[in-house]
Amino acid sequence: MLAISGTRAHAEALREEIAGVLSGMGLRLSPEKTLITHIDEGLDFLGWRIQRHQKRGTSKHYVYVYPAKKALHAVMAKVKAVCWLNTSLPLEVLLRRLNSMLRGWTAHFRYGCSSATFGYLRHYLWLQVIRWIGRKHRRTPWRQLRRQYSKGDGWPSHGEVALFNPAAVRTERYRYRGARIPGPWMSTA
């Protein structure tokens, strides 16, 4: 995908220039997959949303990279599918399945502005697991289930296995290094 700001004529000229550089490498631009858009409108690329926003409290604009809604909805659908599979399994099995899936997803998306998304996913995850426990023990009061399946803080756990907390993952912003990375399209003049 290609994100360009400027006029349409400038965008077409840039598209031709990039096509020339790529043809020298034996590559070509795909018209179906190439998107020319203003960075303020943003674009989705490999599960990420890339968009320029004004920073709160200032007049400065920055490009933010955060998980796309499609990627968030995909992991939420996986969590829901795992939680609706089978209530006859022990909670430990459910927690291990969810933990492995969520660790990988958060490891991929930790290099961006993902804290708010991780917090949202934490709430959704807690709710799905609590509903699963409620379906497993339909006649048991909530207070008893909370004592049995948490370590006192309300976060689901069973024995030594605790539910992975996505909100506890430390995020890190990607830093642009384009000026230090040489490329064939950069002029040396």
N, C-alpha and C positions, 0 to 999 in steps of 0.2 A: 504494500500500500504506500501511497505517496501523498503526503500532506504538504500543501503549498499555500502560502498567503500571497495575495496580489491579484492582478487582473487576469482575465481569461487568456488574453494573448500572451502574457508573460508565462502563464501556466503551460500553454501549448508549446512555447519555445523551450521551456525547461524540460518538458516531456520529450521533445525531439533530441535535446542535448543528452539527456539521460539514456535514451534509446541508443544513441551513437556510442556512448561509453560502454553500455552493456553489450552491444553487438561486437565490440572489440574483444570482449571476454567470452564470446560465444553464447550470450544470453539474450533474451528479448523480453520486452514488457508485455504483459497480458492485458488487453483492453478491458476484460471482464473484472479483473482483480485490481486494476489501478484506479484509485480514487483521488481526485483532486478536490480538496476541500480547504476551507479556512480553518486555522488551528483553533479559533474560538468556538467553532462548531464541534470540533473534536472528531476522533475516529477510534474504532475498536481494532486492535491488532494483537493477535496471539493471546486473547483473553484479557488484555489490558485496555483501559480507556485512557487515551492521551488527549488532553484538552487544556487550553489556557484559561485560567481564572484569575480574577483580581483577589489578591491576598486580603484577608479580613483586616480591617483597621488601617489599611494603607491604600495608596492609589497605584501601587505597583502590580504588574501582571506577571504571573509565572506559569510555566507549563507543568501540569500535575499529571502523574501517572498513577492510576489506581485500578483495582479489578473491575472489569466490565460487568454489567448487570447480568449478561448472559452466562458468564463464568460463575457468578454467585448463585444464580438460579440452578445451574447444573449441579453444583455441589449440594445445594439444599435438596434437590430432587434425589440425589444419591443417599443423603442422610435419611430422608423420609422413606425411601425404598428399603433401606437396611432396617429401619425401626419398625416397619410394617411386615417384615418377613415372618418371624416366628417368635411367639411369646413363651414357648415351652423351653427355649434355650436359657441357660443361666445368664445373668446380667454381665458376668465377666466376658463371655463370648461376644456379646453385643458391643461392649466397651472396646475390646481389642480390635474388632472390625472397624468401628468408627475412628478409633485413634490412629490406625495406620493410614486410613484414607485422609483424615484431616491434617495429619503431620505433613504429608506430601503436598497437599493443596496450599497450606499456609507457608511452607518452605518456598514454593514457587512465587507466591504473591507477597512475600515479606519485603521485597526490594521496591517499594513504592509507597504511596500514601494509603496504606491499607488498614490503619488502626480502627477507623469507624466501621469498615466492612467486617473486620474480625470481631468487633464488639457485637454487631448485629448477628453474625453467624453464631456467636457464643449463646446469645439469647435463644435463637431458633433451635440450636442443638440441645440446650437444657430442656426446653419445652417438649421436644420430640422424645427425649429419653424419659422424662417424667411421665408423659402419656403412655409410653411403652410399659413402664413399671406399673402404672395404674391399670392397664389392660391385663397385665400378668396377675395382679392381685386385686381383683375387682371388689372384694368384700372387706379388704383391710383398710383401716382408717389412714389418712394421709400422714398424721403424726408418727404413727408406728412405722410406716414405710420410710419416712425421712430419717428416723433413728436407725433403721436397719440398713439403708442403702446410701448413707452419706457419712462423712466424718465430722458431722456437727455444723458444717458451713452450708449445707443444702446442696452441695455439688455432688452429683452421683458418683459412687465408687462401690467396689465390691472387693473386699479383701485388700490386696496390695495394688489392684488395678483401679485407677481413677480415670474419669472421663477427661480427655484432652481439652484444655482450655485455649481456644484460638486467640482470645483477647490477651493472653499472657505472652504471645509471641512478639518479640522485639522487632519493629520494622526499621527499615533503613532506606533513605532516599537514594535513588540512582543519581550519580553526579555525571554531568555531561563532560566528555573528554574529547570532543570532536576536533578541537584545535591541536591536540597532541597526537592524534592518530593520522598518519599520512595515508593518502589515497590517490588513485590515478586521476581522479577528477579535480583535485586541488592544483591550482596553478602555482608555480614556484616563482613567478615574476613579481 
